[in-house]
Amino acid sequence: MKAAHTRYRVAAYVVGVMLLVLVLIAMPIKYFGDNSLPVQIIGPIHGWLFAIYLVITFDLARRTTWPLTRTLGVMIAGTIPFLSFVVERKVDHWLAVPSTGAQATAQPTASKDEADRAAV
């Protein structure tokens, strides 16, 4: 799961930066500078990276058994400028704090024999 989390973190930052470049640099150049070339270059790159982000996010959600609403919320975060950075920090917190669900079941449990020996 650590590798899936690392892949997600990298993808979230890359998609977030590309979205900011698209929205804050390429789009103003298109509409105020009458030059659509940056959007024609950056737009498709961001689109492909976003598709990869969705796959990586789905993989992480599957491994952590997130509910559908959380999974969709994290996926949608890549479409709103700056939100992917905020949600990435939340995901980092969710995975760091042990809770019920996947985190709790991921911990190894003692077998019945080990519990009996410890009780003696």
RAPE-V476589 format. One record per residue. RES is the residue in one small letter. PHI is phi in whole degrees, -180 to 180 (none if undefined). PSI is psi in whole degrees, 0 to 359 (* if undefined). Layout:
BEGIN
[[RES:PHI:PSI] [RES:PHI:PSI]]
END
This chain:
BEGIN
[[m:none:331] [k:-62:321] [a:-66:320] [a:-65:322] [h:-66:318] [t:-64:317] [r:-60:317] [y:-63:315] [r:-60:314] [v:-63:314] [a:-63:319] [a:-63:317] [y:-68:316] [v:-63:313] [v:-65:320] [g:-62:315] [v:-66:316] [m:-64:323] [l:-66:319] [l:-64:319] [v:-62:318] [l:-64:312] [v:-79:320] [l:-93:342] [i:-118:302] [a:-67:316] [m:-66:315] [p:-61:324] [i:-64:321] [k:-66:312] [y:-88:330] [f:-99:333] [g:-103:359] [d:55:43] [n:-137:108] [s:-92:1] [l:-60:314] [p:-59:322] [v:-68:322] [q:-66:334] [i:-90:308] [i:-74:325] [g:-56:306] [p:-65:325] [i:-62:313] [h:-62:320] [g:-60:314] [w:-66:318] [l:-65:324] [f:-66:321] [a:-62:319] [i:-65:319] [y:-58:318] [l:-62:317] [v:-65:316] [i:-65:319] [t:-65:318] [f:-61:318] [d:-61:315] [l:-64:317] [a:-63:322] [r:-66:318] [r:-70:330] [t:-98:357] [t:54:48] [w:-68:152] [p:-69:161] [l:-59:322] [t:-64:319] [r:-66:317] [t:-59:311] [l:-65:322] [g:-62:317] [v:-68:322] [m:-65:317] [i:-68:335] [a:-58:334] [g:-75:357] [t:-103:353] [i:-117:124] [p:-54:138] [f:73:338] [l:-70:329] [s:-63:328] [f:-70:318] [v:-66:313] [v:-69:327] [e:-60:320] [r:-66:322] [k:-65:317] [v:-63:318] [d:-58:318] [h:-68:317] [w:-59:321] [l:-81:339] [a:-85:329] [v:-91:117] [p:-65:134] [s:-142:187] [t:-73:160] [g:101:221] [a:-64:322] [q:-65:318] [a:-69:323] [t:-81:346] [a:-76:342] [q:-75:137] [p:-68:142] [t:-109:149] [a:-73:144] [s:-77:169] [k:-63:322] [d:-64:318] [e:-66:322] [a:-65:321] [d:-65:318] [r:-66:322] [a:-68:330] [a:-74:339] [v:-79:*]]
END
